[in-house]
Amino acid sequence: SFAENLYIKNCKVEDIEFINSGYLSAIAAHAKGKKTEISGCSVKNIKLNKSCIFGGIICSADNSDNEITITNCNVNNIVGTEGGEFGGIVRASSYAKKITIENCKVQNVDLKKMSRTGGIVDTNTGNGIIKNCSVNNFKITESSTYDTGGILGNAGNSSCNTDIIDCNVSNLTIEGSGSSMCYGGIAGFMSGGSISNC
């Protein structure tokens, strides 16, 4: 669904099977307002049956005035067998004014045939902070992934910074093929920003 000036708190979504493709999320598919705040949400037992673009909490946020804050959210047990793009918390923040993700956890994810993937965020082309987040038991196989990271897949805008602070990744498996792939335990590709205390 489309959401403008979004405020969501303490929601729980469990046992969902997506049988369609497209832009999908357990909480909000598209956040486009000037203010987005999501906290205390839990997503568990999600199955993706077709190639899709999926974000556990938000799939897409693309307003240059949008300030996004996501805190204390958990995503657990996601299975995808037919590929696409995946962000455990956010699939893509495209030139948003600023995105802050703090104290979030993603665990027990099993994906196949993916093209872009990030344990917390797939792609961020604006300014962002990812702090005190963790990814555990994250597996990607049969993949032709471009940029994949345990925390962040791609931050390819050199005029913006994504800072990753105090984050942890454990039990990460990436199996893929191709000559231009960027894989990283924390970040796949970054052209601006920093990684500290991870």
Backbone hydrogen bonds, N-H to C=O, Kabsch-Sander energy under -0.5 kcal/mol:
donor,donor_aa,acceptor,acceptor_aa,energy
3,A,30,H,-3.1
6,L,35,K,-1.2
8,I,37,E,-2.5
10,N,39,S,-2.5
13,V,42,S,-2.8
15,D,44,K,-1.7
16,I,45,N,-1.8
18,F,16,I,-0.5
18,F,47,K,-2.9
19,I,17,E,-0.6
24,L,22,G,-0.7
24,L,53,I,-3.2
26,A,55,G,-0.7
26,A,56,G,-0.7
28,A,57,I,-2.1
29,A,1,S,-0.5
30,H,1,S,-2.0
31,A,60,S,-2.7
32,K,3,A,-2.6
32,K,30,H,-0.6
33,G,3,A,-0.6
36,T,67,E,-2.5
37,E,6,L,-3.0
38,I,69,T,-2.6
39,S,8,I,-2.1
40,G,71,T,-1.8
42,S,11,C,-2.7
43,V,74,N,-2.6
44,K,13,V,-2.4
45,N,76,N,-2.0
46,I,77,N,-2.2
47,K,16,I,-2.4
48,L,79,V,-3.1
49,N,18,F,-2.3
49,N,47,K,-0.6
52,C,83,G,-1.6
53,I,22,G,-2.8
54,F,52,C,-0.6
54,F,85,E,-2.8
55,G,24,L,-1.9
56,G,87,G,-2.0
57,I,89,I,-2.2
58,I,89,I,-2.3
59,C,28,A,-1.8
60,S,29,A,-1.9
61,A,92,A,-1.7
62,D,31,A,-0.6
64,S,62,D,-0.5
66,N,63,N,-1.9
67,E,34,K,-1.5
68,I,66,N,-0.6
68,I,98,K,-2.9
69,T,36,T,-2.7
70,I,100,T,-2.8
71,T,38,I,-2.2
72,N,102,E,-1.8
74,N,41,C,-2.3
75,V,105,K,-2.6
76,N,43,V,-2.6
77,N,107,Q,-2.1
78,I,108,N,-1.5
79,V,46,I,-2.4
80,G,110,D,-2.4
81,T,48,L,-1.4
83,G,112,K,-1.2
84,G,113,K,-0.8
85,E,52,C,-2.1
86,F,116,R,-2.2
87,G,54,F,-2.1
88,G,118,G,-1.9
89,I,120,I,-2.4
90,V,120,I,-2.4
91,R,58,I,-2.0
92,A,59,C,-1.8
93,S,123,T,-2.5
94,S,61,A,-2.4
94,S,92,A,-0.6
95,Y,93,S,-1.0
97,K,63,N,-0.7
97,K,66,N,-0.9
98,K,66,N,-1.5
99,I,127,N,-1.9
100,T,68,I,-2.9
101,I,129,I,-2.8
102,E,70,I,-2.5
103,N,131,K,-1.8
105,K,73,C,-2.2
106,V,134,S,-2.3
107,Q,75,V,-2.3
108,N,136,N,-1.9
109,V,137,N,-2.4
110,D,78,I,-2.8
111,L,139,K,-2.9
112,K,80,G,-1.6
113,K,141,T,-1.9
115,S,84,G,-3.3
116,R,84,G,-1.2
117,T,147,D,-1.4
118,G,86,F,-1.9
119,G,149,G,-1.9
120,I,151,I,-2.1
121,V,151,I,-2.4
122,D,90,V,-1.9
123,T,91,R,-2.2
124,N,154,N,-2.6
125,T,93,S,-2.6
127,N,96,A,-0.7
128,G,161,N,-2.7
129,I,99,I,-2.5
130,I,163,D,-2.8
131,K,101,I,-2.9
131,K,129,I,-0.5
132,N,165,I,-2.4
134,S,104,C,-2.0
135,V,168,N,-2.2
136,N,106,V,-2.1
137,N,170,S,-1.5
138,F,171,N,-1.7
139,K,109,V,-2.7
139,K,137,N,-0.5
140,I,173,T,-2.6
141,T,111,L,-2.3
143,S,175,E,-1.8
144,S,114,M,-1.7
146,Y,115,S,-3.1
148,T,182,C,-2.8
149,G,117,T,-1.2
150,G,184,G,-1.5
151,I,186,I,-2.3
152,L,186,I,-2.5
153,G,121,V,-2.1
154,N,122,D,-2.4
155,A,189,F,-2.4
158,S,156,G,-0.8
160,C,157,N,-1.7
162,T,192,G,-1.3
163,D,128,G,-2.7
164,I,162,T,-0.5
164,I,194,S,-3.0
165,I,130,I,-2.8
165,I,163,D,-0.6
166,D,196,S,-2.1
168,N,133,C,-2.3
170,S,135,V,-2.4
173,T,138,F,-2.8
175,E,140,I,-2.4
177,S,143,S,-1.5
182,C,146,Y,-2.8
184,G,148,T,-1.9
188,G,152,L,-2.1
189,F,153,G,-1.4
191,S,155,A,-2.5
194,S,162,T,-1.1
196,S,164,I,-2.7
